[in-house]
Amino acid sequence: MQGPLKSLLYVSRCTAPLDDDQIFRLYKTSVENNAIDGITGVLIHDGNVFLQLLEGGDNAVTAMMARLGRDPRHCAIQVRDERVIEQRSFGTWNMKLLKIDRAHMAAVTNLEDDFGPSVAPEIRQLIIDTLHEISSAD
């Protein structure tokens, strides 16, 4: 039996800009590995910054963060939110990928079209608020 579910949102910077092909390969590998590890979530990027929300068992999410910390493509990893959740918001996606360029991050006000109605409103707002913070950080 799996223990409590955990949701973790982090932001990181790419050590070098990634092109669309590199992002797609990273995404494909994430989908495969997350299916094995029981992790779901969403990955949002603009080519230089990652925003990712992970959901899964505590041990799986902790192990994923340890792997990300060793991944040479990531630097400046900042955990922005971590909580115990009753159910997954992204339960049908091993990983959803959204590309949002930096210029449009500040204009994001609703992700329902991208995420669907299953994503808890507080999680959707957390992601929107974090996108706005990223867009004004540089």
Sequence and secondary structure as in RCSB ss.txt:
>XXXX:A:sequence
MQGPLKSLLYVSRCTAPLDDDQIFRLYKTSVENNAIDGITGVLIHDGNVFLQLLEGGDNAVTAMMARLGRDPRHC
AIQVRDERVIEQRSFGTWNMKLLKIDRAHMAAVTNLEDDFGPSVAPEIRQLIIDTLHEISSAD
>XXXX:A:secstr
    EEEEEEEEEESS   HHHHHHHHHHHHHHHHHHT EEEEEE SSEEEEEEEEEHHHHHHHHHHHHH TTEE
EEEEEEEEEESS SSTT S EEEE  HHHHTT    HHHH TTS HHHHHHHHHHHHHHHHH 
